[in-house]
Amino acid sequence: MTRIDDTFAKLKRAGKPAFVTYVMAGDPNFAASLEVVKGLPAAGVDVIELGLPFTDPMADGPAIQLAGQRALAAGMTLNKTLDLAREFRQGDNTTPIVLMGYYNPIYSHGVDQFLIDAKEAGVDGLIVVDLPPEEDDELCIPANAAGMNFIRLATPTTDAARLPKVLENTSGFLYYVSINGITGAASADAQAVAPEVKRIKAATDIPVCVGFGIKTPEAARAIGKIADGVVVGSAIVDLVGQNKPTNEVLAFVKSLADGAHDC
């Protein structure tokens, strides 16, 4: 079992959803980003999604696009993102890390070498938003063979004909995108999401986490009641972009975590 599998199994036994957060590696710089990441577990975060900065983040809204630009301007690279994971692992060998981003930097690094380096750095899973299931031989299957989860996204447009293909090689959890569009564009509606989560869970034993549009403890609580996990990204990245101090960012994260776990 990976750290991701173990975390979801423990939370299921406790009757709690996972609280998953996304932060951009290197935003606004390496040191500040590392400080936030190190503080996430104590703030109630169960799984950390670590954004890999990229110049053309087509699925991301303004908040995460700007975060990536700040990180790249500060000199962040794939190798430095892995360094950040290594630094985190020195003090935490339990909390799962999911590297989330786009295929180009991984392809440029070389898939085989990337998997070796990511595994050594303590990365447990990957979300690569621009690799569809038809390209599983590129990275998904090699990642699974290397002992890393490959987490796929499903959306409101993933119909019954498409869902089996999406689930085919997915592991760790399935990330259900609660809205059509880019990150941070709208608010999630738990009533609209609930039947979709139920439909997906009827087709798989993999945990289903819901993200996009979750910005408040109340929204996190509502989603936590219907899903196996709650994912928050843009709302946290926004605070980092406003140069809020780390303790203020982590206090906000804790309020969301408390909401998600209050089910």
N, C-alpha and C positions, 0 to 999 in steps of 0.2 A: 504493500500500500504506500502511496505517496503521502506527503504531509497534507495535501488537499483531501485525499480520500479519508485519512485519519480524522481530520478536523470535522468534516461533514458527518462522519459516523458518530463522533462524540457529541456533536450538537443534536443529532437526531435522537440519541439516547436521552439527552437532556430536554428534548421537546422544544428546542430553540432553533430559529433560523440563523444562518450565518450573516454576519455583517461584513461586507466587502467594500473596500475603498480603493479608488484610483487616485494616484498622484503622479505627476510628471517627473521623471528622474532628471535632476539637475536644474529644476526651476525653484528659485531664480538663479541658483548656483549649486554646486555640488554640496558644500557644507550645510547650507540652509535646508536643502532637500533631504539630506541624510538625517538631520535633526528631526524633521517632521516624521520621516519614515520610522526612525527608532522609537518615536513616541506613540505610534499608532496602536500597537498591541495593548498598552496600558490604558488607552482611550476606548478600548472595547472592540477593536478591529480583529476579525477572525481570519481574514484573507486579504493580502495586500496585492493590488494590481499596480505594477510599476510601469509607467508609460515610457516607451522608447521613442525619444524625439525623432521626428522625421519632417522633411521639408514640404511634403505634399499630403497632409492628413485628411483624406477625402471624406471620411466618415465623421469627422469631429467638427463641433461648432466653434464659435469664436473663442470661448474661454480656453479650451484645450489647444486650439491652434496657436493662440498667443503664448500659452505656456511652453509649447514646443519651440516657438521662436525664441523665447527668453532663454531656454535651456541650450539651444544650439548656439545662440550668441555668446553664452557663457562658456562655450567649448565642450559641451556634452557630446559624447559619442556612444556607440554601442559598447565599446570596451570600458568606458568610464561608467556606463550604466551597470555593467557586470561588476565593476569595482565597488559600486555603491551597494549592490546586493551582498558582496563579500564582507564589506564593513558591517552591514546589518547582521549578518550571520555570526559575527564574532560574539554578539551579545544575545542572540535569539536563534535557537536551532529548532524552533517549534512552529512558528507562524509561517504559513505558506506564502510564497512569492510567485505571482503570475506575471510574466513579462508580456505586456500588451503593446502592439504596434503594427507595423507594416512589413511586408516581406523584403523590400529592397535592401535595407541594411543587413538583414540576415543573409540574403543571397550574396551580397558583396563580401561579407565576412567568410562565406563558405559554409554550407549547411553542416557538414560533418564536424568542422572545427567549432562552429557555433554551439552545437549540441554538447560537445565536450566541455567547452568553456562555460556555458550556461549551467550545466550540471555541477561543475566544480565550484561555481560561484554560489550555489544554493538555490537556483531557480527551480521551481517545482512544476510549472505549467506555462503554456503559451496561448495567447489569443492573437491571431494574425488575421486581421479583418479583411484583407484583400486576397486571401487564398481560399477559393471555394472548394467544396468536397471533391470536385472533379480533379483537383490538383493535389490530392492527399499524398501521392507518392513523393511530392516535392519536400514536404516537411512534416506533415501530420504523422504518417506511418513511421518515419525514422525517429521522430520525437517519442512516440509511444514505445518504440523498441528500446530507446535509451532510458526508459523509466520516467518520462515526463508526460504529464497530462496535456492533451491538446483540446482546448475548450472552444466550442463552436458557438456562433450566434444564430439565434432564430428571431424572426420579426413577425409583426402582424400579417405580413404577406407570405409567410412560410405555410403553405397549405398542406393538406393531407397527402398529396402526391409528392411533395418536396421533402416533408419532414423525415421520412425514413433515410433518405440520402444524407441529410444534415446530421442525423444521429449516428450514422454508420460507424465512424471511427472516433466519435467524440468521447472524451473521458474527463473525469474530475467533476465538472458540472456543465450544464448548458446555460448559456447567458441569453435570457429572453429580453429583447429590446422592446420596451413597452410602448413606444411610439414610432410612427414613420418619420424619418428625417434624421438630422444630425444631433449630436450630443448637446444637451442644454437647451434644446429648442422649445420644449413644452413641459407640462407637468404630467406625471403618470396618474392614471385613473385606475384605482384598485378594482372597482366594479367591472371595468372593461377588460382588465388584465386577467381577472380570476378565471373566466371560462377558458382562456387561452392556456393558462398554466395547467388547468385540469386536463385539457386536451393533450398537451405535451406529456404530462406525467402518466397518462394512460398508455403512452407509447414507449416509455423508457423507465428504468430504475435510477437513471442518473439524476442527481439533484438539479432542480431548476431554480436559477437565480434571476431576479428581475432588476434591470437597470434602465437608465435614461429617465430624466424628469423627476427624480426623487430629491427634494431639496429641504425638507423639514422633518423633524422628529415624528410629526403626525403622519406624514406620507410614508416614512420608513416603517412605522407601526402598522399601517394599513397593508402595505405590501408584505411585511413579515408574517402577517396572518394567513396569507394565501400562497406563499412561495417558500422554497427551502433556503433562500438567501436574498438579501437586499444589497444592491450595488449603488454606491454614490461616488460620483466623480466631479462633475463640473462645479457643483456647489462648493466643494472643498478647494478646487483649483482656483475658483474665483477669489477666495480669501487670500490665497498665496499671491495671486496677481495684484491684490490690493495692498501688498506688503504688510499684512497683518502679522503680529508677532507669533512665534510658534505656539506659545501657550494658548493664545486665542484661537488659533486654527484647531489645536487639539481639543480645546473645550467644546468647540462646535462639533467636531467629530464625535466626541463622547455623547453629546446630546442626541445625535443621530443614532449612535449605537444603542443607547438606552431605549430609544423609541423602537428600534428594530427588534431588540430582545424582549420587549414588553409585550409578550403575546400569550 
